[in-house]
Amino acid sequence: MEVCVHTNDKKYELKPVEASLLTSSLTAVISHATKPDDRALGSRIWDDAETVYWKQESSYDFLTPGQQTNLVKLAFLEASMETPLVIRRRRRSTADAKIKVNWLGGADVTFFKDSKGTLAFAYGPAQGIGGDITMNSDNLWLLRKKPLTAVEAFEKGYIDDYNRSYPNNTIKFYDPLHTMKHEGGHAIGLRHLTDTALRYLAIMFPYYSGLRIFGDADKQYLHDLYGKASVNHKIKEIILGRIRLF
């Protein structure tokens, strides 16, 4: 089994989850009583029309509860729309597959405390379950397009202080929808697309780009694994527009 680790140098890296790591730095990676599955990444692991449920188990201070719920919905919406898989919020205890989404920081996860540059991690699915996603809540995640100045960040409570001589210095933040969609791709079995021509064209390329919509290569990968769903073109464009503007 492998885990995808997203670092603040904008790189996504797949790492093997060794047994020794499960009891130390990557304890939070495996949160189910599960057995590693060789098919966890890069191959079809569920039936065409299987239902995959997700559940958010912890929250993030700088996004409203509604934003967080919509964030996870939109992260999986396009995969659900492109394939026969049904990916929806879990409202009951049983499910064909389960994906847990967490917002945790260094105080909760030793791995984040020891590796401060890590923004998020997720692992591929094992038979019967999904792949959990953990976002590092110690970083600043915002759903905005325009730059963020130091004075605005301070006024909104994103930072504790700033250099008063440079109030217009920009503060670094990350787009949670892009990262969660990339990690969500792993959660349903996608590996990285490493062709350098896809650098700004594929969400599953192993570097952060801020993309929110799957490119042709991403969609082809989904279709190869799970088949293609028939969705009205106009409906699809309305949904994609919603993702872009969120």
Backbone torsions as a table, in degrees:
resi	resn	phi	psi	omega
1	MET	NA	143.8	-180.0
2	GLU	-121.7	153.7	176.4
3	VAL	-120.0	139.2	176.3
4	CYS	-95.5	121.5	-180.0
5	VAL	-109.9	126.8	-179.0
6	HIS	-103.4	119.4	-177.9
7	THR	-108.5	162.9	-174.2
8	ASN	-78.7	5.4	168.5
9	ASP	-88.9	14.8	176.4
10	LYS	72.7	20.4	-179.7
11	LYS	-108.6	141.7	172.2
12	TYR	-108.7	127.2	-176.2
13	GLU	-128.7	131.7	175.9
14	LEU	-87.1	128.8	180.0
15	LYS	-126.4	142.1	176.5
16	PRO	-69.1	141.4	176.5
17	VAL	-94.6	98.0	-179.9
18	GLU	-81.1	155.3	-179.0
19	ALA	-57.5	-35.9	-178.7
20	SER	-65.9	-29.6	-179.1
21	LEU	-74.5	-25.5	-175.7
22	LEU	-67.3	-19.4	-179.2
23	THR	-107.3	5.0	-178.9
24	SER	-132.5	-108.1	-169.5
25	SER	-67.8	-27.2	-177.7
26	LEU	-111.3	33.9	-178.1
27	THR	-53.5	-41.3	-174.4
28	ALA	-76.0	-7.3	-178.5
29	VAL	-65.2	-45.6	-179.4
30	ILE	-101.8	103.9	-177.6
31	SER	-111.1	2.8	173.4
32	HIS	-111.4	156.8	171.3
33	ALA	-80.3	83.8	-171.0
34	THR	-125.2	159.6	175.2
35	LYS	-106.9	133.4	177.2
36	PRO	-55.1	145.4	-178.3
37	ASP	-128.0	127.6	-177.8
38	ASP	-61.5	-20.1	-178.7
39	ARG	-91.2	9.5	-171.8
40	ALA	-59.2	-34.0	178.4
41	LEU	-131.0	139.3	172.4
42	GLY	87.0	3.7	177.0
43	SER	-149.4	161.3	-177.7
44	ARG	-71.3	130.2	-176.6
45	ILE	-117.5	-16.7	178.6
46	TRP	-122.1	165.1	174.4
47	ASP	-69.2	162.7	-175.4
48	ASP	-52.7	-48.4	-172.0
49	ALA	-105.1	26.8	-178.6
50	GLU	-70.6	150.6	178.8
51	THR	-98.0	127.1	178.2
52	VAL	-111.8	125.0	-179.7
53	TYR	-105.7	145.7	173.7
54	TRP	-121.5	153.4	178.7
55	LYS	-144.3	128.8	176.2
56	GLN	-88.3	127.3	-173.7
57	GLU	-109.5	-10.4	176.0
58	SER	-150.2	165.6	-169.9
59	SER	-123.2	175.1	-177.2
60	TYR	-125.8	134.5	-171.2
61	ASP	-65.0	-34.2	-169.8
62	PHE	-98.7	11.6	171.2
63	LEU	-127.4	137.0	-179.3
64	THR	-67.4	159.1	176.7
65	PRO	-54.1	-39.8	178.6
66	GLY	-65.1	-41.4	177.6
67	GLN	-61.9	-41.3	-178.5
68	GLN	-66.2	-41.5	177.8
69	THR	-64.1	-46.5	179.3
70	ASN	-64.6	-34.1	178.5
71	LEU	-58.9	-48.7	-179.8
72	VAL	-68.0	-40.9	178.3
73	LYS	-57.4	-48.5	-177.3
74	LEU	-70.6	-28.7	178.6
75	ALA	-63.3	-32.3	-178.3
76	PHE	-104.5	-9.5	-173.1
77	LEU	-60.3	-44.8	-175.3
78	GLU	-68.5	-37.9	177.0
79	ALA	-63.7	-38.9	178.2
80	SER	-68.7	-34.0	-178.8
81	MET	-75.3	-32.4	-176.1
82	GLU	-84.4	-20.2	-175.1
83	THR	-127.0	169.5	175.8
84	PRO	-73.1	-8.0	178.1
85	LEU	-61.5	142.3	175.4
86	VAL	-107.7	111.9	-177.2
87	ILE	-115.8	114.3	-174.7
88	ARG	-146.0	168.2	179.8
89	ARG	-68.1	136.3	-177.6
90	ARG	-82.1	125.9	178.4
91	ARG	-122.3	9.2	177.0
92	ARG	-144.3	169.7	-170.8
93	SER	-78.0	-27.7	-177.3
94	THR	-98.8	148.5	178.8
95	ALA	-163.5	154.5	175.4
96	ASP	-65.8	-37.6	179.1
97	ALA	-150.8	148.1	-175.9
98	LYS	-131.0	133.9	176.0
99	ILE	-120.0	124.5	177.7
100	LYS	-101.8	134.3	179.3
101	VAL	-113.6	127.3	-179.7
102	ASN	-129.2	148.8	169.1
103	TRP	-114.6	105.0	-176.5
104	LEU	-131.9	152.7	179.2
105	GLY	-117.4	-170.6	-178.5
106	GLY	-61.9	-26.1	178.0
107	ALA	-71.3	-20.3	-177.6
108	ASP	-103.8	-34.4	-173.9
109	VAL	-124.3	116.3	-178.7
110	THR	-56.6	-35.8	-178.6
111	PHE	-59.2	-41.5	178.5
112	PHE	-69.4	-36.2	179.6
113	LYS	-66.2	-41.0	-178.2
114	ASP	-80.4	-26.1	-178.2
115	SER	-123.0	78.8	-172.1
116	LYS	-63.8	-19.9	179.8
117	GLY	-80.9	-3.1	-177.3
118	THR	-82.5	127.1	-179.0
119	LEU	-94.5	-33.2	-177.0
120	ALA	-167.0	163.1	169.6
121	PHE	-150.8	156.2	177.7
122	ALA	-154.4	153.6	176.1
123	TYR	-122.1	159.4	-179.0
124	GLY	-71.9	164.3	-176.4
125	PRO	-72.2	150.9	168.5
126	ALA	-110.5	162.8	-175.1
127	GLN	-56.5	125.0	176.8
128	GLY	92.6	-13.8	178.8
129	ILE	-134.2	173.0	175.1
130	GLY	-97.5	-166.9	176.8
131	GLY	-110.1	125.0	-177.6
132	ASP	-72.7	149.7	179.3
133	ILE	-119.3	131.5	177.0
134	THR	-127.0	118.3	178.4
135	MET	-96.9	137.7	-179.0
136	ASN	-80.7	107.3	-175.4
137	SER	-74.2	-5.5	176.7
138	ASP	-76.7	-12.6	177.8
139	ASN	-96.3	164.3	-177.8
140	LEU	-94.5	114.6	179.0
141	TRP	-113.5	121.6	-179.0
142	LEU	-136.9	144.2	176.2
143	LEU	-95.5	76.0	179.6
144	ARG	-148.2	155.5	-178.5
145	LYS	-100.7	-37.7	-174.5
146	LYS	-78.9	156.0	179.3
147	PRO	-60.3	157.7	-179.6
148	LEU	-114.9	119.6	179.3
149	THR	-83.6	159.7	-178.8
150	ALA	-61.7	-42.7	-177.9
151	VAL	-65.7	-39.1	177.6
152	GLU	-66.6	-42.0	179.6
153	ALA	-60.8	-39.3	178.9
154	PHE	-67.6	-44.9	-178.9
155	GLU	-63.5	-32.3	179.7
156	LYS	-86.9	-4.6	177.6
157	GLY	85.2	12.5	-180.0
158	TYR	-74.2	-30.8	178.8
159	ILE	-129.1	156.1	-176.6
160	ASP	-83.5	-27.3	-178.6
161	ASP	-163.3	171.0	178.0
162	TYR	-157.9	164.2	178.7
163	ASN	-75.0	111.7	-176.1
164	ARG	-62.4	-18.5	178.5
165	SER	-75.6	-18.3	-177.0
166	TYR	-132.7	65.7	-176.5
167	PRO	-67.1	-21.0	-177.6
168	ASN	-97.2	7.3	172.1
169	ASN	-57.3	141.9	-178.7
170	THR	-87.3	144.3	179.5
171	ILE	-103.9	132.8	-178.0
172	LYS	-74.7	132.9	172.9
173	PHE	-142.9	168.3	-174.3
174	TYR	-125.0	150.5	178.4
175	ASP	-85.4	110.4	-177.1
176	PRO	-67.6	-27.3	-178.4
177	LEU	-67.8	-42.2	177.8
178	HIS	-60.8	-50.0	-176.2
179	THR	-65.5	-42.7	-179.3
180	MET	-68.3	-31.8	178.3
181	LYS	-70.6	-38.7	176.4
182	HIS	-63.1	-51.1	-179.1
183	GLU	-66.0	-33.6	176.2
184	GLY	-65.1	-30.3	174.3
185	GLY	-60.9	-42.7	176.3
186	HIS	-64.8	-37.7	-177.5
187	ALA	-60.3	-25.0	177.6
188	ILE	-107.4	10.4	169.3
189	GLY	112.1	1.0	-178.5
190	LEU	-80.2	139.9	170.2
191	ARG	-93.2	-178.5	177.0
192	HIS	-74.4	148.9	170.6
193	LEU	-101.2	110.9	-167.8
194	THR	-101.7	3.1	176.4
195	ASP	-63.0	121.2	-175.9
196	THR	-62.6	-20.7	177.3
197	ALA	-67.2	-14.7	-177.8
198	LEU	-96.9	11.8	-174.1
199	ARG	-49.0	-44.3	-179.0
200	TYR	-115.3	18.7	-175.1
201	LEU	-121.5	-7.9	-176.2
202	ALA	-137.8	130.4	177.5
203	ILE	-67.0	-29.7	-178.5
204	MET	-85.9	6.7	169.7
205	PHE	-67.3	142.2	-170.8
206	PRO	-79.6	33.1	171.5
207	TYR	-138.8	142.4	178.7
208	TYR	-62.2	132.4	179.0
209	SER	-131.1	-14.2	-176.3
210	GLY	84.0	0.8	178.0
211	LEU	-61.4	143.5	177.7
212	ARG	-117.9	-12.4	-177.5
213	ILE	-115.7	133.9	177.3
214	PHE	-60.0	137.6	173.0
215	GLY	-83.5	177.2	-178.4
216	ASP	-59.0	-38.5	-179.1
217	ALA	-67.7	-40.1	176.5
218	ASP	-59.6	-47.2	-176.7
219	LYS	-66.8	-38.4	178.0
220	GLN	-63.0	-38.6	178.0
221	TYR	-62.4	-46.7	177.2
222	LEU	-58.3	-44.6	-179.5
223	HIS	-64.7	-38.6	179.2
224	ASP	-62.3	-37.1	-178.0
225	LEU	-79.7	-45.2	-168.5
226	TYR	-122.7	-0.2	-178.0
227	GLY	89.0	173.3	-174.6
228	LYS	-112.2	131.0	177.3
229	ALA	-89.3	153.0	178.3
230	SER	-96.9	109.1	180.0
231	VAL	-124.8	133.4	178.7
232	ASN	-54.2	132.5	-175.2
233	HIS	-58.8	-42.7	-178.3
234	LYS	-65.6	-40.7	177.9
235	ILE	-63.0	-40.8	-179.8
236	LYS	-62.7	-42.5	-179.7
237	GLU	-64.9	-37.1	177.4
238	ILE	-63.4	-43.4	-179.0
239	ILE	-67.3	-43.0	179.7
240	LEU	-64.2	-36.5	176.8
241	GLY	-62.7	-36.5	177.7
242	ARG	-65.0	-40.0	178.9
243	ILE	-65.4	-42.9	-178.1
244	ARG	-62.0	-37.2	-173.1
245	LEU	-88.7	-15.1	-175.0
246	PHE	-61.2	NA	NA
